[in-house]
Amino acid sequence: MRAGRASCGPDKALPRLTTDLRAHAAEALGRVIAADSELAELWDDSGEGPQWRQGIGHLRAVLDPRPGSQEGPAVPGPTC
C-alpha cells in the first residue's frame, strides 16, 4: 500500500473469474443471506441487515450476470 492511500485493496483490477468459480461464489453468497443463516441473523441484530444484504446483492450481480451477457469486466479490488 502506498503512503497516504485510503484503500487497502489491490492496485490493479482483479482478473476475470471462470464461469464455474463465479457460480460457486454466487451460490455461497446465497447461503449467507438465506433465512436460516446465522450470519444474516447477526447482521439483522446489528440493525444493518438491509444495507448488508444490498451489498451482497451487488456482489451476486457481478458474479452471476444475466443470461446472454459476456462474462463481465474485471472487477476492481475491494477497499476498506
N, CA, C and O atoms as CSV, one atom per row, in Angstrom:
chain,resi,resn,atom,element,x,y,z
A,1,MET,N,N,0.848,-1.177,0.000
A,1,MET,CA,C,0.000,0.000,0.000
A,1,MET,C,C,0.893,1.240,0.000
A,1,MET,O,O,1.887,1.314,0.723
A,2,ARG,N,N,0.519,2.187,-0.813
A,2,ARG,CA,C,1.289,3.425,-0.892
A,2,ARG,C,C,0.956,4.343,0.277
A,2,ARG,O,O,-0.162,4.322,0.791
A,3,ALA,N,N,1.921,5.140,0.690
A,3,ALA,CA,C,1.704,6.095,1.778
A,3,ALA,C,C,0.600,7.079,1.404
A,3,ALA,O,O,0.562,7.577,0.278
A,4,GLY,N,N,-0.280,7.353,2.329
A,4,GLY,CA,C,-1.346,8.326,2.113
A,4,GLY,C,C,-2.542,7.781,1.351
A,4,GLY,O,O,-3.498,8.518,1.109
A,5,ARG,N,N,-2.517,6.549,0.978
A,5,ARG,CA,C,-3.613,5.964,0.220
A,5,ARG,C,C,-4.702,5.500,1.182
A,5,ARG,O,O,-4.397,4.904,2.214
A,6,ALA,N,N,-5.966,5.765,0.858
A,6,ALA,CA,C,-7.073,5.478,1.763
A,6,ALA,C,C,-7.558,4.037,1.679
A,6,ALA,O,O,-8.094,3.530,2.664
A,7,SER,N,N,-7.394,3.347,0.535
A,7,SER,CA,C,-7.925,1.996,0.407
A,7,SER,C,C,-6.867,0.952,0.723
A,7,SER,O,O,-5.672,1.244,0.738
A,8,CYS,N,N,-7.318,-0.254,0.971
A,8,CYS,CA,C,-6.364,-1.318,1.270
A,8,CYS,C,C,-6.575,-2.514,0.357
A,8,CYS,O,O,-6.279,-3.643,0.750
A,9,GLY,N,N,-7.078,-2.295,-0.853
A,9,GLY,CA,C,-7.257,-3.352,-1.839
A,9,GLY,C,C,-6.111,-3.370,-2.831
A,9,GLY,O,O,-5.175,-2.577,-2.731
A,10,PRO,N,N,-6.191,-4.281,-3.789
A,10,PRO,CA,C,-5.147,-4.359,-4.812
A,10,PRO,C,C,-5.081,-3.079,-5.644
A,10,PRO,O,O,-6.083,-2.379,-5.789
A,11,ASP,N,N,-3.913,-2.777,-6.186
A,11,ASP,CA,C,-3.739,-1.596,-7.028
A,11,ASP,C,C,-4.370,-1.780,-8.403
A,11,ASP,O,O,-4.798,-0.806,-9.022
A,12,LYS,N,N,-4.434,-3.020,-8.887
A,12,LYS,CA,C,-4.972,-3.307,-10.214
A,12,LYS,C,C,-6.280,-4.095,-10.075
A,12,LYS,O,O,-6.569,-4.680,-9.031
A,13,ALA,N,N,-7.058,-4.088,-11.163
A,13,ALA,CA,C,-8.311,-4.834,-11.178
A,13,ALA,C,C,-8.034,-6.332,-11.015
A,13,ALA,O,O,-7.006,-6.836,-11.467
A,14,LEU,N,N,-8.961,-7.029,-10.366
A,14,LEU,CA,C,-8.840,-8.469,-10.213
A,14,LEU,C,C,-9.077,-9.132,-11.568
A,14,LEU,O,O,-9.826,-8.598,-12.386
A,15,PRO,N,N,-8.452,-10.289,-11.824
A,15,PRO,CA,C,-8.675,-10.965,-13.102
A,15,PRO,C,C,-10.100,-11.511,-13.181
A,15,PRO,O,O,-10.771,-11.674,-12.162
A,16,ARG,N,N,-10.543,-11.786,-14.389
A,16,ARG,CA,C,-11.871,-12.368,-14.575
A,16,ARG,C,C,-11.900,-13.749,-13.942
A,16,ARG,O,O,-10.930,-14.502,-14.022
A,17,LEU,N,N,-13.010,-14.069,-13.321
A,17,LEU,CA,C,-13.182,-15.385,-12.710
A,17,LEU,C,C,-13.801,-16.326,-13.729
A,17,LEU,O,O,-14.599,-15.898,-14.563
A,18,THR,N,N,-13.447,-17.595,-13.672
A,18,THR,CA,C,-14.058,-18.560,-14.577
A,18,THR,C,C,-15.546,-18.671,-14.263
A,18,THR,O,O,-15.973,-18.378,-13.146
A,19,THR,N,N,-16.322,-19.088,-15.236
A,19,THR,CA,C,-17.761,-19.211,-15.060
A,19,THR,C,C,-18.084,-20.155,-13.906
A,19,THR,O,O,-18.987,-19.882,-13.115
A,20,ASP,N,N,-17.357,-21.255,-13.806
A,20,ASP,CA,C,-17.598,-22.230,-12.747
A,20,ASP,C,C,-17.352,-21.626,-11.368
A,20,ASP,O,O,-18.161,-21.795,-10.456
A,21,LEU,N,N,-16.240,-20.926,-11.222
A,21,LEU,CA,C,-15.912,-20.308,-9.939
A,21,LEU,C,C,-16.916,-19.213,-9.594
A,21,LEU,O,O,-17.301,-19.059,-8.435
A,22,ARG,N,N,-17.338,-18.453,-10.607
A,22,ARG,CA,C,-18.325,-17.396,-10.392
A,22,ARG,C,C,-19.623,-17.986,-9.852
A,22,ARG,O,O,-20.219,-17.435,-8.927
A,23,ALA,N,N,-20.060,-19.105,-10.427
A,23,ALA,CA,C,-21.304,-19.746,-9.990
A,23,ALA,C,C,-21.190,-20.231,-8.549
A,23,ALA,O,O,-22.128,-20.077,-7.767
A,24,HIS,N,N,-20.056,-20.812,-8.197
A,24,HIS,CA,C,-19.859,-21.283,-6.817
A,24,HIS,C,C,-19.862,-20.114,-5.829
A,24,HIS,O,O,-20.444,-20.213,-4.749
A,25,ALA,N,N,-19.221,-19.025,-6.196
A,25,ALA,CA,C,-19.181,-17.852,-5.319
A,25,ALA,C,C,-20.577,-17.262,-5.137
A,25,ALA,O,O,-20.959,-16.908,-4.021
A,26,ALA,N,N,-21.343,-17.155,-6.230
A,26,ALA,CA,C,-22.710,-16.633,-6.133
A,26,ALA,C,C,-23.577,-17.542,-5.277
A,26,ALA,O,O,-24.412,-17.060,-4.511
A,27,GLU,N,N,-23.389,-18.846,-5.398
A,27,GLU,CA,C,-24.138,-19.816,-4.586
A,27,GLU,C,C,-23.792,-19.646,-3.103
A,27,GLU,O,O,-24.680,-19.682,-2.252
A,28,ALA,N,N,-22.521,-19.463,-2.795
A,28,ALA,CA,C,-22.091,-19.266,-1.407
A,28,ALA,C,C,-22.711,-17.995,-0.827
A,28,ALA,O,O,-23.140,-17.979,0.327
A,29,LEU,N,N,-22.757,-16.943,-1.619
A,29,LEU,CA,C,-23.383,-15.702,-1.144
A,29,LEU,C,C,-24.871,-15.907,-0.902
A,29,LEU,O,O,-25.438,-15.318,0.019
A,30,GLY,N,N,-25.499,-16.726,-1.712
A,30,GLY,CA,C,-26.913,-17.040,-1.497
A,30,GLY,C,C,-27.134,-17.742,-0.163
A,30,GLY,O,O,-28.142,-17.513,0.506
A,31,ARG,N,N,-26.194,-18.593,0.219
A,31,ARG,CA,C,-26.316,-19.294,1.505
A,31,ARG,C,C,-26.168,-18.348,2.690
A,31,ARG,O,O,-26.827,-18.540,3.712
A,32,VAL,N,N,-25.314,-17.326,2.574
A,32,VAL,CA,C,-25.124,-16.437,3.719
A,32,VAL,C,C,-26.302,-15.495,3.932
A,32,VAL,O,O,-26.451,-14.939,5.020
A,33,ILE,N,N,-27.146,-15.304,2.912
A,33,ILE,CA,C,-28.325,-14.453,3.097
A,33,ILE,C,C,-29.606,-15.264,3.239
A,33,ILE,O,O,-30.694,-14.693,3.314
A,34,ALA,N,N,-29.490,-16.590,3.278
A,34,ALA,CA,C,-30.666,-17.457,3.431
A,34,ALA,C,C,-31.338,-17.229,4.779
A,34,ALA,O,O,-30.721,-16.727,5.718
A,35,ALA,N,N,-32.602,-17.601,4.857
A,35,ALA,CA,C,-33.394,-17.385,6.075
A,35,ALA,C,C,-32.776,-18.067,7.305
A,35,ALA,O,O,-32.901,-17.556,8.418
A,36,ASP,N,N,-32.115,-19.207,7.116
A,36,ASP,CA,C,-31.542,-19.928,8.256
A,36,ASP,C,C,-30.064,-19.591,8.505
A,36,ASP,O,O,-29.382,-20.307,9.238
A,37,SER,N,N,-29.577,-18.524,7.907
A,37,SER,CA,C,-28.176,-18.134,8.052
A,37,SER,C,C,-27.950,-17.385,9.369
A,37,SER,O,O,-28.593,-16.372,9.643
A,38,GLU,N,N,-27.034,-17.900,10.164
A,38,GLU,CA,C,-26.695,-17.224,11.416
A,38,GLU,C,C,-26.009,-15.887,11.137
A,38,GLU,O,O,-26.192,-14.921,11.878
A,39,LEU,N,N,-25.225,-15.840,10.069
A,39,LEU,CA,C,-24.556,-14.589,9.705
A,39,LEU,C,C,-25.587,-13.500,9.384
A,39,LEU,O,O,-25.452,-12.362,9.835
A,40,ALA,N,N,-26.607,-13.850,8.612
A,40,ALA,CA,C,-27.664,-12.881,8.297
A,40,ALA,C,C,-28.378,-12.431,9.573
A,40,ALA,O,O,-28.720,-11.257,9.719
A,41,GLU,N,N,-28.599,-13.364,10.484
A,41,GLU,CA,C,-29.251,-13.031,11.756
A,41,GLU,C,C,-28.415,-12.025,12.557
A,41,GLU,O,O,-28.950,-11.081,13.138
A,42,LEU,N,N,-27.105,-12.243,12.576
A,42,LEU,CA,C,-26.229,-11.322,13.300
A,42,LEU,C,C,-26.265,-9.927,12.674
A,42,LEU,O,O,-26.287,-8.928,13.392
A,43,TRP,N,N,-26.270,-9.853,11.342
A,43,TRP,CA,C,-26.367,-8.553,10.684
A,43,TRP,C,C,-27.700,-7.886,10.991
A,43,TRP,O,O,-27.756,-6.676,11.206
A,44,ASP,N,N,-28.768,-8.668,11.013
A,44,ASP,CA,C,-30.080,-8.107,11.358
A,44,ASP,C,C,-30.073,-7.570,12.786
A,44,ASP,O,O,-30.626,-6.503,13.055
A,45,ASP,N,N,-29.451,-8.306,13.695
A,45,ASP,CA,C,-29.368,-7.859,15.089
A,45,ASP,C,C,-28.581,-6.560,15.224
A,45,ASP,O,O,-28.822,-5.772,16.139
A,46,SER,N,N,-27.644,-6.341,14.313
A,46,SER,CA,C,-26.838,-5.116,14.369
A,46,SER,C,C,-27.609,-3.904,13.855
A,46,SER,O,O,-27.194,-2.764,14.065
A,47,GLY,N,N,-28.722,-4.149,13.189
A,47,GLY,CA,C,-29.503,-3.061,12.618
A,47,GLY,C,C,-29.068,-2.677,11.212
A,47,GLY,O,O,-29.658,-1.782,10.605
A,48,GLU,N,N,-28.052,-3.334,10.690
A,48,GLU,CA,C,-27.556,-3.008,9.361
A,48,GLU,C,C,-27.790,-4.125,8.362
A,48,GLU,O,O,-27.134,-4.178,7.321
A,49,GLY,N,N,-28.724,-5.022,8.670
A,49,GLY,CA,C,-29.029,-6.148,7.788
A,49,GLY,C,C,-29.421,-5.729,6.375
A,49,GLY,O,O,-28.892,-6.284,5.412
A,50,PRO,N,N,-30.338,-4.760,6.217
A,50,PRO,CA,C,-30.722,-4.371,4.851
A,50,PRO,C,C,-29.554,-3.836,4.021
A,50,PRO,O,O,-29.438,-4.158,2.838
A,51,GLN,N,N,-28.696,-3.028,4.626
A,51,GLN,CA,C,-27.540,-2.490,3.908
A,51,GLN,C,C,-26.582,-3.624,3.539
A,51,GLN,O,O,-26.038,-3.641,2.434
A,52,TRP,N,N,-26.376,-4.553,4.439
A,52,TRP,CA,C,-25.504,-5.704,4.199
A,52,TRP,C,C,-26.051,-6.548,3.051
A,52,TRP,O,O,-25.302,-6.951,2.161
A,53,ARG,N,N,-27.366,-6.815,3.073
A,53,ARG,CA,C,-27.993,-7.599,2.007
A,53,ARG,C,C,-27.859,-6.893,0.653
A,53,ARG,O,O,-27.669,-7.547,-0.372
A,54,GLN,N,N,-27.957,-5.582,0.652
A,54,GLN,CA,C,-27.808,-4.826,-0.580
A,54,GLN,C,C,-26.391,-5.019,-1.141
A,54,GLN,O,O,-26.213,-5.206,-2.345
A,55,GLY,N,N,-25.404,-4.972,-0.269
A,55,GLY,CA,C,-24.024,-5.200,-0.697
A,55,GLY,C,C,-23.826,-6.597,-1.254
A,55,GLY,O,O,-23.141,-6.777,-2.261
A,56,ILE,N,N,-24.427,-7.591,-0.600
A,56,ILE,CA,C,-24.360,-8.967,-1.085
A,56,ILE,C,C,-25.040,-9.060,-2.450
A,56,ILE,O,O,-24.551,-9.751,-3.345
A,57,GLY,N,N,-26.156,-8.371,-2.606
A,57,GLY,CA,C,-26.861,-8.364,-3.887
A,57,GLY,C,C,-25.997,-7.803,-5.009
A,57,GLY,O,O,-26.006,-8.322,-6.125
A,58,HIS,N,N,-25.253,-6.744,-4.709
A,58,HIS,CA,C,-24.359,-6.167,-5.713
A,58,HIS,C,C,-23.260,-7.161,-6.089
A,58,HIS,O,O,-22.928,-7.311,-7.265
A,59,LEU,N,N,-22.700,-7.835,-5.094
A,59,LEU,CA,C,-21.673,-8.844,-5.377
A,59,LEU,C,C,-22.223,-9.972,-6.234
A,59,LEU,O,O,-21.573,-10.406,-7.186
A,60,ARG,N,N,-23.409,-10.445,-5.904
A,60,ARG,CA,C,-24.013,-11.539,-6.682
A,60,ARG,C,C,-24.288,-11.106,-8.112
A,60,ARG,O,O,-24.131,-11.905,-9.036
A,61,ALA,N,N,-24.695,-9.856,-8.316
A,61,ALA,CA,C,-24.962,-9.366,-9.668
A,61,ALA,C,C,-23.687,-9.344,-10.511
A,61,ALA,O,O,-23.734,-9.604,-11.713
A,62,VAL,N,N,-22.559,-9.036,-9.891
A,62,VAL,CA,C,-21.284,-9.042,-10.610
A,62,VAL,C,C,-20.865,-10.474,-10.922
A,62,VAL,O,O,-20.371,-10.755,-12.014
A,63,LEU,N,N,-21.058,-11.369,-9.974
A,63,LEU,CA,C,-20.626,-12.755,-10.153
A,63,LEU,C,C,-21.530,-13.550,-11.078
A,63,LEU,O,O,-21.068,-14.462,-11.764
A,64,ASP,N,N,-22.797,-13.219,-11.104
A,64,ASP,CA,C,-23.761,-14.011,-11.854
A,64,ASP,C,C,-24.553,-13.098,-12.787
A,64,ASP,O,O,-25.730,-12.831,-12.545
A,65,PRO,N,N,-23.901,-12.614,-13.864
A,65,PRO,CA,C,-24.592,-11.688,-14.764
A,65,PRO,C,C,-25.773,-12.364,-15.449
A,65,PRO,O,O,-25.852,-13.592,-15.502
A,66,ARG,N,N,-26.662,-11.579,-15.955
A,66,ARG,CA,C,-27.855,-12.076,-16.633
A,66,ARG,C,C,-27.480,-12.925,-17.846
A,66,ARG,O,O,-26.453,-12.677,-18.478
A,67,PRO,N,N,-28.310,-13.936,-18.181
A,67,PRO,CA,C,-28.043,-14.774,-19.350
A,67,PRO,C,C,-27.901,-13.936,-20.619
A,67,PRO,O,O,-28.581,-12.925,-20.791
A,68,GLY,N,N,-27.010,-14.373,-21.499
A,68,GLY,CA,C,-26.803,-13.688,-22.760
A,68,GLY,C,C,-25.731,-12.622,-22.710
A,68,GLY,O,O,-25.307,-12.130,-23.755
A,69,SER,N,N,-25.280,-12.252,-21.519
A,69,SER,CA,C,-24.234,-11.240,-21.423
A,69,SER,C,C,-22.877,-11.930,-21.442
A,69,SER,O,O,-22.788,-13.147,-21.280
A,70,GLN,N,N,-21.839,-11.158,-21.637
A,70,GLN,CA,C,-20.482,-11.694,-21.591
A,70,GLN,C,C,-20.154,-11.993,-20.142
A,70,GLN,O,O,-20.962,-11.712,-19.257
A,71,GLU,N,N,-18.981,-12.559,-19.882
A,71,GLU,CA,C,-18.590,-12.874,-18.508
A,71,GLU,C,C,-18.494,-11.651,-17.639
A,71,GLU,O,O,-18.487,-11.773,-16.414
A,72,GLY,N,N,-18.420,-10.485,-18.221
A,72,GLY,CA,C,-18.351,-9.269,-17.442
A,72,GLY,C,C,-16.943,-8.749,-17.345
A,72,GLY,O,O,-15.987,-9.487,-17.579
A,73,PRO,N,N,-16.803,-7.485,-17.002
A,73,PRO,CA,C,-15.479,-6.878,-16.914
A,73,PRO,C,C,-14.731,-7.343,-15.677
A,73,PRO,O,O,-15.316,-7.898,-14.747
A,74,ALA,N,N,-13.448,-7.109,-15.685
A,74,ALA,CA,C,-12.672,-7.360,-14.478
A,74,ALA,C,C,-13.210,-6.439,-13.392
A,74,ALA,O,O,-13.611,-5.308,-13.670
A,75,VAL,N,N,-13.217,-6.918,-12.178
A,75,VAL,CA,C,-13.807,-6.185,-11.076
A,75,VAL,C,C,-12.706,-5.519,-10.266
A,75,VAL,O,O,-11.725,-6.170,-9.906
A,76,PRO,N,N,-12.855,-4.209,-9.970
A,76,PRO,CA,C,-11.840,-3.552,-9.138
A,76,PRO,C,C,-11.719,-4.237,-7.791
A,76,PRO,O,O,-12.699,-4.784,-7.286
A,77,GLY,N,N,-10.564,-4.216,-7.216
A,77,GLY,CA,C,-10.329,-4.833,-5.921
A,77,GLY,C,C,-11.096,-4.135,-4.817
A,77,GLY,O,O,-11.500,-2.984,-4.980
A,78,PRO,N,N,-11.305,-4.812,-3.691
A,78,PRO,CA,C,-12.049,-4.237,-2.565
A,78,PRO,C,C,-11.280,-3.104,-1.906
A,78,PRO,O,O,-10.055,-3.024,-1.985
A,79,THR,N,N,-12.025,-2.248,-1.263
A,79,THR,CA,C,-11.411,-1.181,-0.491
A,79,THR,C,C,-11.887,-1.283,0.944
A,79,THR,O,O,-12.923,-1.891,1.211
A,80,CYS,N,N,-11.158,-0.706,1.855
A,80,CYS,CA,C,-11.528,-0.760,3.279
A,80,CYS,C,C,-12.230,0.499,3.686
A,80,CYS,O,O,-12.618,0.641,4.845
